[in-house]
């Protein structure tokens, strides 16, 4: 790394804010700014500059001049903020007017640098706002996001447009973390066909290549590079500013390294940023890493769910983040609810024993098996539950498409027929069950509650427990016993989710009686398998 040419920009307070809602501790910020100055960091991006949004976000989500002026800023650093191009170009008065609402002239602001994060389709529309900001005395740059998704000719054309407007710096961002060093060098070459000014890179660490890609960009001619403390940033994070500073070899790095050890390592343990196998897959397949960040924070997703969700997102709109896409990947049912199997054929007037996944089944196996042999209930196991003798299980139920794909091979080995919304599943899920005896019972999702029909049901959630309960109700079962519905320890939010489902179910006039027969944390009547 060249000492004389390469400029280091740290954007911890902006990119790291995705983990703590841009609400940083004032003492941490004071120590951070002093460490940045001591390390000789050239630019510090203090946060986002944006219009008001619903819900609470800390001061670094808006970075108003009055707020920034209250910070213990160090004179040796040039400070910047980032604006999302979408907020400018989608404003009713246009991008230039929107910039005027967000920024005063630079002489009245602690901000010296404005970077605009832009998708390719917004790039040229936001250039007039860039020109206005430069006229106000700011240094201005554009971050071209999702560079890996752009055609070569698009990259060259946008670089030429940037050159015509005379920006101070043009960045490209490896938004998906999918680039390798050879890709970085090729992109630098394409940008250089149209852009002759300072060039920068913002690298993501999905594939643990952020540092290597940054060094490759520098070797290829980039002179601005981004980093964050300990790589703190959305999803897998970024290149680590302490590594880039060590590479450059200038400044006093002791305060920065002390800050890493004392403040940022505990934060990383708390928030969990950094690459992992799931982020690696998003980088490999060009999936927006925010999907993984959301799933890792959601207790409903286990390891198998994560893997299958990534596979589903790979072919279903995963390149651009949309929270509705993630929720759809949890349901993923096709068309109006329909089915071919009527549960009444096997369940009408019968007692149904549901076997959940909790430890209660294995712990009380002998008593459960004795009861089955004595009372002859219809035994319905959820998913791949195998804690009792297989000849005592009559049926299985599974409806979550991600779980079905993850467990497909196991279902093929299990002998019981599988109740599932077969006719409503995507083709790849059905293919994973090819050769399995399926009882097609359809479903639809309606958060308002349950509905029980001859060959399909309505559920408030795609939880398999809700599906199995609806099968029993639609089948006009006489009573439903619950074994292995232990619940989750402590304050796990999944307990509340299941309790809400059980409350809706028990409130339905057509729902059969529920009785838990092994220990449970759920709010249902409970007896003992030993007392039946």
Order of alpha helices (4+ residues) and beta strands (2+ residues): beta-alpha-alpha-alpha-beta-alpha-beta-alpha-alpha-beta-alpha-beta-alpha-beta-alpha-beta-alpha-beta-alpha-alpha-alpha-alpha-alpha-alpha-alpha-alpha-beta-alpha-alpha-beta-beta-alpha-alpha-beta-alpha-beta-beta-beta-beta-alpha-beta-alpha-beta
